[in-house]
Every structure is written in C-alpha cells, then in structure tokens.
C-alpha cells in the first residue's frame, strides 16, 4: 500500500506581503494573525557552550542542531506540534513493502542561487557515512537502516553503494533494509540535510566560515566569533522567504546561567536557561516570561566500564549502590525545581507510544534504596573502614555543578564515598568522555526522533555515543528484535530492565524545557516534544 504526504495548504490574504509582514495603515502586522509586529525582528538567545561544529555532517549536540536547522533544510521538517511536514521534499511515496521511499523535491535554491538538487542529498549522505569524514553521527545513518550503510561506514564498500540515489534532479530514492514506522521522523535530523558539493570540495573545512558557507535554509551565516557569538540572517533565496518574519538570529555563548539571566532581565536576550532552583521565584516574578514543558531529553551519569576506569566500577554491586543512593526527588524538587521528573528508566516518560516499565528501584522508598545501597556496597568490600574514592566530571555549568555537589553529598552521607569533582569546557569534555578518560561523567541525551529507540539504541554495543562501552549481547538482541516487531514495547521494557540490572548508566531525571522566553516572542513550538524550533516560525510583536 502506498501512502503520500504533500504540502497543499495555502493562505490568501487581502493585503500585500512584503518580506514576511503585511502592511496596513503603515504598520507592519503579522500576515495571518494581524498582530502588530516589532520594528526590530532580531531574536537573541543564550547558548551554554560553543558547538563543536555547524557542518550538518559533523554536528553532534542539540545547540549545534538549533543553528543548523536555521541554516539548512532537509527533506522533511517538523511543525509546532512535532508533526512531520514537507521541507525540500514537497511529497513522498512509500513502496508496498515499506522499504523504498521516493521523494519529489520542490524548486528550492542554495543561498548562492544554485538549485537544490537530488544529488546534493546523495552527496551529503555519502559524505556523512564515509570513513574519511569520520562523522560522530554516522551511527545515526545505521539506525536508519539504509541499505549497505554499515559496510560503507566500515570502509568495506564504496560510498556509492549506500542506499540513496538520484534518478533525476528532482527525485531522491532511499532504500532501507527493514520497515521503520518512524523513518520519516528521522529525516528531520541534521545528519540527513544536504550540503553543497562544489563548495565543500573546494574549501574543505573552511566551507563553514562566514562568507564561505552556502546553505539552503531560511537563514545564512553572516558572523561567527568562536566562544562568543554566531549570527544568521534572512536567506533571500529560501523558497518560503516571503513568509519568514525574523530577520536576524543571534546566539551568544554565555557560560554562566546567572550572568545570562541578568542579561535577559536587562532586555539583552530573548531566551535563556533558568538557573537551578530559581524556577519558582522567577515564575512568581515574571509569569509571562517563564516556560516549562516536557522536553525529550534524559539526564544521566555514565560509568566508564573499560580497563581505564576505577576497578571498583566494574563491580555491578557498586554501580547499583551508587544509583540507589541518589535521591532523585531532592534533585528535581529542591536542586532544580523546574518541572523535571525523577528518572528510573533511560527513556523519557513522555516519549510517544512508550509505556514506562517498573524497575526494582522505582518501586522502593528512598529509605529502602539507601538501606539496599549500603548492603550492596558492603558486599563489594567498601564501607567506613574502606571508603570508595571516585572522580566525577561534568561540563562547565552552574546547574551541572549543583547536581554533582548534591549527588556527591548523598554518596558521602549514605555510602561514605569520597568524590572528587571536575569540570571541563564542552568540546574537551566530549573528547574526555568519548576517549573513556574518566570514571563517572555527567551525560544528557535528547531524542533524535520521538520514539523510544532513540534513547535505547544508545546503549547498544556499537553505538557511537555509548561512552560507557557497555556491551551486552542480550541487550543488542532485544534492540534488534524491537526493530522488526509490530509492537516493540516488550523489547523496550526488557531493555530498560536490563539497564536497571547492569547499571552502565544512572538515569537521574527527565528534562523539562524550563526557560525564560520573552513574552512578545510568538510562534514558539511549546507542544513539540523535542523542542525542535525554527527561527523562521517565530515573530516578535510590538509592546
């Protein structure tokens, strides 16, 4: 059975549309809502750290993804509710066996005026899968089950063997090896975005610099000062430019949450993070500027399970004890207080179609957990007469520090554990964790698509972000079974229970997007569970 998705809606307005705004009585108004627009359509927001890359084939963090979604556009997009809508592909068809997707492209252009061609997607996907690029997200292409992807990534087959082709300039054909009901969702991910072959091949790594970058999204890169700011401005060549209202987007790197909040309250920022513990007071003082909605991310601590770790962490009793001794209610209600929920599973509780299973730890009181933790630690040979010493690292952030301090105190009070805390700048931290040069490390994972496998696939043996290096044949088999099951919940339940048993990671809390967002910024996708936002959908009303 074939299914088809296409963009067929259009809106007629009774006044002229100029640069995304309708003009009536000499005042700029929103073309649909009629709201009076602010004269300055610049959206300025805070990022904690500089992203390692803004190359679609190399991005690996959520902040970088926010930038790349403005600069580039893939086959499909998300709307404000997280539903799939057309992007560069105005329609697609799926074969009866659900293994072949055929996308028809619209008339879109690169920022230099060249047409966006089907071959641009083919080049981008082959590049992302190539051993030469060594993309940190090449494993995502494997999760997409693209034909021959594992062999291409391993270098056993040439990149042109990858299951994507362009029979003509307007048609992209993708072949996958097993039906994936969430496959279209995966195409909103930045790893699948097109890149301009001629520019990339000519300029190499310099192609992502201002003045060099050619992009196909609603914005172009105009300024980038590393560790300070990144600016993108309207792309006049974007196919839907006339319906874009925000003229400029500025992301500022501000490492300190309190400093960022001060700048928000001074009117310098339109969005920033809420410092740990300040949500209740800020909500009372600035109710129109505070938001908190479920966000598809899980906060956890990961253990190094390789031979470079503290040997004590190779004992599952120790790992279970450390997990049990964390009072997650105190973390979410006292330390953070921003709408987060305690996590006893890796998968976020609000993930579509996921039924959160019970685990032994989730059914216990904290007193029972502490008692069991002491018992397990003593069984491992540690106690007041032989205290365990650990190193815990996190990326520089006052909130991460607050959580780490609280947890180290819990470990000390309940188990006598001596914890040495260390913080690192984001890019260094990612390398430290990825090289297994740590004992215990803070981690967070945000869903690449709204389905439980986006979390649980992370713990597979070959996952690119399995920084614990957890290896379980049983776990791998469960996740393989889930891919071919009509109802994967049973496999997901067993996988979560196996994580709870083996404790390669400690789930701590499930995120909420608790932010300060200026009340005159409209169009924010509050109901998008992944909080994937596109600046082209935002606008600022006059006050």
C-alpha positions as CSV (number, residue, x, y, z in Angstrom):
1,X,0.0,0.0,0.0
2,X,1.4,3.4,-1.0
3,X,1.0,6.5,1.1
4,X,1.7,10.0,0.2
5,X,2.4,13.2,2.1
6,X,2.3,16.6,0.4
7,X,2.0,20.3,1.2
8,X,-1.3,21.5,-0.2
9,X,-2.3,24.3,2.1
10,X,-2.1,27.9,1.1
11,X,-3.3,31.1,2.8
12,X,-4.8,34.0,0.9
13,X,-4.6,37.4,2.4
14,X,-6.3,40.6,1.4
15,X,-3.2,42.8,1.6
16,X,0.3,42.7,0.2
17,X,3.0,40.6,1.6
18,X,6.4,42.2,1.8
19,X,9.4,40.4,3.5
20,X,7.1,38.3,5.5
21,X,5.0,41.1,7.0
22,X,1.7,42.5,5.9
23,X,1.4,46.3,5.8
24,X,-1.9,48.0,6.7
25,X,-2.2,51.6,7.8
26,X,1.7,51.9,7.5
27,X,2.2,49.5,10.4
28,X,3.8,46.1,10.0
29,X,1.4,43.3,11.0
30,X,1.5,39.6,11.0
31,X,0.1,38.3,7.7
32,X,-2.2,35.7,9.4
33,X,-2.9,36.9,13.0
34,X,-2.9,40.6,12.3
35,X,-0.7,41.3,15.4
36,X,1.4,44.5,15.3
37,X,5.0,43.5,14.7
38,X,8.0,45.0,16.5
39,X,10.2,47.1,14.3
40,X,13.3,45.0,15.2
41,X,12.8,41.4,14.3
42,X,16.1,40.1,15.9
43,X,15.9,37.0,18.1
44,X,18.8,36.8,20.5
45,X,19.3,33.8,22.8
46,X,21.9,32.2,25.1
47,X,23.9,29.0,24.5
48,X,25.9,27.5,27.3
49,X,28.9,26.5,25.1
50,X,30.3,26.8,21.6
51,X,29.1,23.9,19.5
52,X,31.9,21.7,18.1
53,X,30.6,22.1,14.5
54,X,27.9,23.6,12.4
55,X,28.6,21.3,9.5
56,X,25.5,19.1,9.1
57,X,27.7,16.0,8.7
58,X,29.6,16.7,11.9
59,X,27.1,18.2,14.3
60,X,26.7,16.2,17.5
61,X,25.0,18.4,20.0
62,X,21.5,19.9,20.4
63,X,22.7,23.6,20.4
64,X,24.5,23.0,17.1
65,X,21.4,21.3,15.8
66,X,19.4,24.5,16.6
67,X,21.8,26.5,14.5
68,X,21.9,24.0,11.6
69,X,18.1,23.9,11.4
70,X,18.2,27.6,10.6
71,X,21.0,27.3,8.0
72,X,19.9,24.1,6.2
73,X,16.7,22.3,5.4
74,X,16.3,18.6,4.9
75,X,13.7,16.5,3.1
76,X,11.2,17.0,5.9
77,X,10.5,19.4,8.7
78,X,8.5,19.4,12.0
79,X,5.6,21.7,12.8
80,X,4.9,23.4,16.1
81,X,3.4,20.1,17.4
82,X,6.2,17.9,16.2
83,X,4.3,16.6,13.3
84,X,6.1,15.8,10.0
85,X,5.6,18.4,7.3
86,X,7.3,18.9,3.9
87,X,10.7,20.5,3.7
88,X,12.7,20.4,0.4
89,X,10.6,17.4,-0.4
90,X,7.1,18.6,-1.2
91,X,5.9,14.9,-1.3
92,X,7.0,11.3,-0.9
93,X,5.8,7.8,-1.7
94,X,6.5,4.6,0.1
95,X,6.6,1.2,-1.6
96,X,4.2,-1.6,-0.6
97,X,7.0,-3.4,1.3
98,X,7.8,-0.2,3.2
99,X,11.5,-0.5,2.1
100,X,11.7,2.2,-0.6
101,X,11.0,5.9,-0.1
102,X,10.7,8.2,-3.2
103,X,10.9,11.9,-2.5
104,X,9.9,14.6,-5.0
105,X,11.7,17.9,-4.5
106,X,10.3,21.4,-4.8
107,X,12.0,24.3,-6.6
108,X,14.5,25.3,-3.9
109,X,17.7,27.2,-4.1
110,X,21.0,27.4,-2.3
111,X,21.9,30.8,-0.9
112,X,24.2,31.4,-4.0
113,X,21.2,31.0,-6.3
114,X,22.0,27.5,-7.5
115,X,19.2,25.0,-7.5
116,X,19.0,22.4,-4.7
117,X,19.3,19.1,-6.5
118,X,18.6,15.5,-5.5
119,X,22.3,14.9,-6.0
120,X,23.0,17.3,-3.1
121,X,21.3,14.9,-0.7
122,X,23.1,11.9,-2.2
123,X,26.5,13.6,-1.8
124,X,25.6,14.7,1.8
125,X,24.6,11.2,2.9
126,X,27.5,9.5,1.3
127,X,29.8,12.1,2.9
128,X,28.3,11.5,6.4
129,X,28.8,7.8,6.0
130,X,32.3,8.0,4.7
131,X,35.2,6.8,6.8
132,X,37.1,9.8,5.6
133,X,34.8,12.3,7.3
134,X,34.6,10.1,10.4
135,X,31.3,11.8,11.4
136,X,30.5,11.4,15.1
137,X,26.9,10.8,14.0
138,X,27.5,8.2,11.2
139,X,25.9,5.7,13.5
140,X,22.6,7.5,13.1
141,X,22.6,6.5,9.5
142,X,22.9,2.9,10.7
143,X,19.9,3.3,12.9
144,X,18.0,4.5,9.7
145,X,18.7,1.0,8.3
146,X,19.9,2.5,5.0
147,X,20.9,-0.2,2.5
148,X,24.7,-1.1,2.8
149,X,25.3,1.6,5.4
150,X,27.3,-0.5,7.9
151,X,29.6,-1.7,5.1
152,X,30.1,1.8,3.8
153,X,30.9,3.2,7.3
154,X,33.4,0.4,7.9
155,X,35.1,1.1,4.6
156,X,34.2,-2.4,3.2
157,X,32.0,-0.9,0.4
158,X,32.4,2.3,-1.6
159,X,30.1,5.3,-0.6
160,X,28.2,4.9,-3.9
161,X,26.9,1.6,-2.6
162,X,24.8,3.5,0.1
163,X,21.1,3.1,-0.5
164,X,20.3,6.6,-1.7
165,X,20.2,7.6,-5.3
166,X,19.0,10.5,-7.6
167,X,17.4,9.2,-10.8
168,X,16.9,12.8,-11.8
169,X,17.4,16.3,-10.3
170,X,14.0,16.3,-8.5
171,X,13.9,12.8,-7.2
172,X,15.6,11.2,-4.2
173,X,15.2,7.4,-3.7
174,X,16.1,5.8,-0.4
175,X,16.3,2.1,0.2
176,X,16.2,0.7,3.7
177,X,16.6,-2.9,4.9
178,X,13.7,-3.1,7.3
179,X,10.5,-1.2,7.7
180,X,10.8,1.6,10.3
181,X,7.5,3.3,11.1
182,X,9.4,6.3,12.4
183,X,11.7,6.6,9.4
184,X,10.1,9.9,8.1
185,X,10.7,11.4,11.6
186,X,14.4,10.6,11.2
187,X,14.6,12.8,8.1
188,X,14.2,15.9,10.2
189,X,17.6,15.2,11.7
190,X,20.5,17.4,10.6
191,X,22.7,14.5,9.6
192,X,20.4,14.0,6.7
193,X,20.5,17.6,5.5
194,X,22.0,18.4,2.0
195,X,25.4,20.1,1.6
196,X,26.7,21.9,-1.5
197,X,29.3,19.5,-3.0
198,X,31.2,22.1,-5.0
199,X,31.7,24.4,-2.1
200,X,32.7,21.6,0.3
201,X,35.2,20.1,-2.1
202,X,36.7,23.4,-3.0
203,X,37.1,24.9,0.5
204,X,37.4,21.8,2.8
205,X,36.9,22.6,6.5
206,X,36.8,26.3,5.7
207,X,33.4,25.9,4.0
208,X,31.5,26.6,7.3
209,X,33.0,30.0,7.8
210,X,31.0,33.2,7.2
211,X,31.3,34.3,3.6
212,X,32.1,30.8,2.5
213,X,29.1,28.9,3.7
214,X,26.4,28.2,1.1
215,X,23.2,26.9,2.7
216,X,19.6,26.2,1.8
217,X,17.7,27.1,5.0
218,X,15.8,30.2,5.9
219,X,19.0,31.9,7.1
220,X,22.6,32.3,6.1
221,X,25.7,32.6,8.3
222,X,26.9,36.2,8.5
223,X,29.1,36.3,11.6
224,X,30.8,33.8,13.8
225,X,33.1,34.7,16.7
226,X,34.1,31.4,18.4
227,X,33.3,31.2,22.1
228,X,31.3,34.5,21.8
229,X,28.5,34.6,19.2
230,X,27.1,33.3,15.9
231,X,24.8,35.4,13.7
232,X,22.5,34.2,10.9
233,X,20.3,36.5,8.7
234,X,17.5,36.0,6.3
235,X,18.3,34.0,3.2
236,X,16.6,35.8,0.3
237,X,16.9,32.6,-1.8
238,X,14.9,30.4,0.6
239,X,11.9,29.0,-1.1
240,X,9.5,30.3,1.6
241,X,11.3,33.5,2.4
242,X,8.2,35.7,2.0
243,X,6.6,34.0,5.0
244,X,9.7,34.4,7.2
245,X,9.5,37.3,9.7
246,X,12.5,37.1,12.0
247,X,15.3,39.0,10.2
248,X,18.3,38.0,12.3
249,X,19.1,35.3,14.8
250,X,22.0,35.8,17.3
251,X,23.2,33.1,19.6
252,X,25.5,34.2,22.4
253,X,27.9,31.9,24.3
254,X,27.4,32.7,28.0
255,X,28.8,30.0,30.3
256,X,27.3,31.3,33.5
257,X,23.5,30.9,33.9
258,X,23.2,33.8,36.4
259,X,25.0,36.2,34.1
260,X,22.7,35.1,31.2
261,X,19.6,35.7,33.4
262,X,20.9,39.1,34.3
263,X,21.2,39.9,30.7
264,X,17.8,38.6,29.9
265,X,16.2,40.8,32.6
266,X,18.1,43.7,31.2
267,X,16.5,43.1,27.8
268,X,19.6,41.8,26.0
269,X,18.3,38.3,25.5
270,X,15.0,36.9,24.3
271,X,15.6,33.4,25.6
272,X,17.9,31.9,28.3
273,X,18.0,29.0,30.7
274,X,16.7,29.2,34.2
275,X,19.4,28.7,36.8
276,X,19.0,25.6,39.0
277,X,16.4,26.2,41.8
278,X,15.2,29.6,40.6
279,X,12.2,28.5,38.6
280,X,9.6,29.0,41.4
281,X,10.7,32.6,42.2
282,X,11.1,33.6,38.6
283,X,7.7,32.2,37.7
284,X,6.2,34.3,40.5
285,X,8.0,37.4,39.4
286,X,7.8,37.1,35.7
287,X,4.9,34.7,34.9
288,X,4.6,35.8,31.3
289,X,8.3,35.1,30.6
290,X,8.6,31.7,32.1
291,X,8.0,28.4,30.3
292,X,8.3,24.8,31.4
293,X,7.2,21.9,29.1
294,X,8.2,18.3,28.7
295,X,11.4,18.1,26.7
296,X,12.6,14.9,25.1
297,X,15.9,14.6,27.0
298,X,17.2,12.4,29.8
299,X,19.9,13.4,32.3
300,X,22.2,10.6,33.5
301,X,25.6,9.7,34.8
302,X,27.6,7.3,32.7
303,X,30.2,4.9,34.1
304,X,33.5,4.1,32.3
305,X,33.3,0.3,32.0
306,X,36.7,-0.2,30.2
307,X,40.1,-1.1,31.7
308,X,40.9,2.6,32.1
309,X,38.3,3.1,34.8
310,X,38.4,2.8,38.6
311,X,38.3,-1.0,39.1
312,X,35.5,-0.7,41.7
313,X,33.1,0.5,39.0
314,X,33.4,-2.9,37.2
315,X,31.5,-4.4,40.1
316,X,27.8,-4.2,39.4
317,X,27.1,-4.0,43.2
318,X,29.0,-0.8,43.4
319,X,27.1,0.7,40.4
320,X,23.8,-0.4,41.8
321,X,24.6,1.1,45.2
322,X,25.6,4.4,43.6
323,X,22.3,4.6,41.7
324,X,20.2,3.6,44.7
325,X,21.8,6.3,46.9
326,X,20.7,9.2,44.7
327,X,17.6,10.8,46.0
328,X,16.1,11.9,42.7
329,X,13.2,13.7,44.3
330,X,15.6,16.0,46.0
331,X,17.4,16.7,42.7
332,X,14.2,17.6,40.8
333,X,12.3,19.3,43.6
334,X,15.0,21.1,45.6
335,X,18.0,21.5,43.4
336,X,16.4,22.1,40.0
337,X,12.7,22.9,40.8
338,X,11.8,23.5,37.1
339,X,9.3,20.8,36.2
340,X,11.7,17.9,35.7
341,X,10.7,14.4,36.8
342,X,12.8,11.7,38.6
343,X,14.1,9.1,36.1
344,X,14.3,5.4,36.8
345,X,14.4,4.5,33.2
346,X,16.5,5.9,30.4
347,X,13.6,6.7,28.0
348,X,11.8,9.9,28.7
349,X,8.3,9.2,30.2
350,X,6.6,11.4,27.6
351,X,8.0,9.6,24.6
352,X,5.3,8.7,22.0
353,X,4.0,5.2,22.4
354,X,6.3,4.3,25.3
355,X,4.9,2.7,28.5
356,X,7.3,3.3,31.3
357,X,8.1,-0.1,33.0
358,X,8.6,-0.7,36.6
359,X,12.1,-1.4,37.7
360,X,13.1,-2.6,41.2
361,X,14.5,0.8,42.2
362,X,11.3,2.7,41.1
363,X,9.1,0.8,43.5
364,X,11.2,1.4,46.6
365,X,11.1,4.3,49.1
366,X,14.3,6.3,49.4
367,X,14.9,4.8,52.8
368,X,14.7,1.3,51.3
369,X,17.0,2.4,48.5
370,X,19.6,3.7,50.9
371,X,19.4,0.5,53.0
372,X,19.9,-1.7,49.9
373,X,22.8,0.6,48.7
374,X,24.7,0.2,52.0
375,X,24.2,-3.6,51.8
376,X,25.5,-3.8,48.2
377,X,28.5,-1.5,48.9
378,X,29.5,-3.6,51.9
379,X,29.2,-6.8,49.7
380,X,31.6,-5.1,47.3
381,X,34.1,-4.6,50.2
382,X,33.5,-0.8,50.8
383,X,32.4,1.0,53.9
384,X,33.5,3.4,56.6
385,X,36.8,1.4,57.2
386,X,37.5,1.2,53.4
387,X,35.8,4.2,51.7
388,X,35.5,4.2,47.9
389,X,37.0,7.2,46.1
390,X,35.6,8.4,42.8
391,X,36.2,11.1,40.2
392,X,33.1,12.7,38.7
393,X,33.3,15.1,35.8
394,X,30.8,17.4,34.2
395,X,30.8,20.1,31.5
396,X,31.1,23.6,32.9
397,X,27.7,24.8,34.1
398,X,26.4,26.0,37.4
399,X,23.4,23.7,37.1
400,X,25.5,20.6,36.4
401,X,27.7,21.6,39.3
402,X,24.7,21.9,41.6
403,X,23.5,18.4,40.7
404,X,27.0,17.0,41.1
405,X,27.5,18.6,44.5
406,X,24.2,17.3,45.7
407,X,24.8,13.7,44.5
408,X,28.4,13.6,45.9
409,X,26.9,14.6,49.3
410,X,24.3,11.8,49.0
411,X,27.0,9.3,48.2
412,X,29.1,10.6,51.1
413,X,26.3,10.6,53.6
414,X,24.8,7.2,52.7
415,X,27.9,5.2,51.5
416,X,30.9,7.1,52.7
417,X,32.1,7.6,49.1
418,X,34.7,10.4,48.6
419,X,34.0,12.1,45.3
420,X,36.4,14.5,43.5
421,X,34.5,16.8,41.2
422,X,35.9,18.2,38.0
423,X,34.5,20.4,35.2
424,X,35.6,20.8,31.6
425,X,34.8,23.0,28.7
426,X,32.2,21.4,26.4
427,X,34.4,20.3,23.5
428,X,37.2,19.0,25.8
429,X,34.5,17.2,27.9
430,X,33.1,15.4,24.9
431,X,36.6,14.2,24.0
432,X,37.4,13.1,27.5
433,X,34.2,11.1,27.7
434,X,34.4,9.7,24.2
435,X,38.0,8.5,24.9
436,X,36.9,6.8,28.2
437,X,39.4,9.0,30.1
438,X,37.0,9.3,33.1
439,X,35.4,7.3,35.9
440,X,31.9,8.8,36.2
441,X,30.7,11.5,33.9
442,X,27.6,13.6,33.5
443,X,25.7,13.0,30.3
444,X,22.4,14.0,28.7
445,X,20.6,12.6,25.6
446,X,18.0,14.4,23.6
447,X,15.8,12.4,21.3
448,X,16.6,12.5,17.6
449,X,13.0,11.4,16.9
450,X,10.0,10.8,19.0
451,X,10.3,7.0,19.6
452,X,11.8,5.0,22.4
453,X,14.6,3.5,20.3
454,X,16.3,7.0,20.0
455,X,17.2,6.5,23.7
456,X,17.6,2.8,24.0
457,X,19.7,2.4,20.8
458,X,22.4,4.5,22.6
459,X,23.3,1.6,24.8
460,X,23.9,-0.9,22.1
461,X,27.5,-2.2,21.9
462,X,28.3,-0.4,18.7
463,X,26.6,2.9,19.4
464,X,28.7,5.9,18.7
465,X,27.6,7.5,21.9
466,X,27.8,4.5,24.2
467,X,30.5,6.2,26.3
468,X,30.2,3.6,29.0
469,X,31.3,1.0,26.4
470,X,28.6,-1.2,27.8
471,X,28.5,-4.5,25.8
472,X,25.6,-6.9,26.3
473,X,24.7,-9.5,23.7
474,X,21.3,-9.8,25.4
475,X,20.7,-6.1,25.1
476,X,21.8,-5.9,21.5
477,X,19.4,-8.8,20.6
478,X,16.5,-7.0,22.3
479,X,17.0,-3.9,20.3
480,X,17.4,-5.9,17.1
481,X,14.1,-7.6,17.9
482,X,12.4,-4.3,18.5
483,X,13.3,-3.1,15.0
484,X,11.3,-5.9,13.4
485,X,8.4,-6.1,15.9
486,X,4.9,-4.9,15.3
487,X,4.8,-4.0,19.0
488,X,8.3,-3.3,20.3
489,X,7.2,-2.3,23.8
490,X,8.0,-5.7,25.3
491,X,11.6,-5.5,24.0
492,X,11.8,-1.9,25.3
493,X,10.6,-3.0,28.7
494,X,13.2,-5.8,28.8
495,X,15.9,-3.4,27.7
496,X,15.1,-0.8,30.4
497,X,15.1,-3.6,33.0
498,X,18.4,-4.8,31.8
499,X,19.9,-1.3,32.1
500,X,18.4,-1.2,35.7
501,X,20.1,-4.5,36.4
502,X,23.5,-3.9,34.8
503,X,23.6,-0.1,35.6
504,X,26.0,1.0,32.8
505,X,24.4,4.4,33.4
506,X,22.4,6.1,36.2
507,X,19.2,7.8,34.9
508,X,18.7,10.8,37.1
509,X,15.9,12.9,35.7
510,X,13.8,13.6,32.6
511,X,14.1,17.1,31.3
512,X,11.6,19.8,31.1
513,X,12.3,22.8,28.9
514,X,12.4,25.4,31.6
515,X,13.4,28.7,30.0
516,X,13.0,32.4,30.2
517,X,11.3,33.3,26.9
518,X,10.3,36.9,26.4
519,X,6.5,37.2,26.2
520,X,6.5,39.1,23.0
521,X,8.2,36.3,21.1
522,X,5.5,34.4,19.4
523,X,5.4,31.1,17.5
524,X,7.4,29.1,20.0
525,X,6.7,25.3,19.5
526,X,5.6,24.6,23.1
527,X,3.9,21.3,22.0
528,X,6.9,20.0,20.1
529,X,8.2,17.3,22.5
530,X,11.7,17.5,21.1
531,X,11.7,21.3,21.3
532,X,13.0,21.5,17.8
533,X,12.4,25.1,16.8
534,X,12.9,27.0,13.6
535,X,13.5,30.8,13.7
536,X,11.5,31.2,10.5
537,X,8.4,30.3,12.5
538,X,8.9,32.9,15.2
539,X,8.0,36.6,15.3
540,X,8.2,39.4,17.7
541,X,5.1,41.5,18.4
542,X,5.3,45.2,19.3
543,X,4.9,46.2,23.0
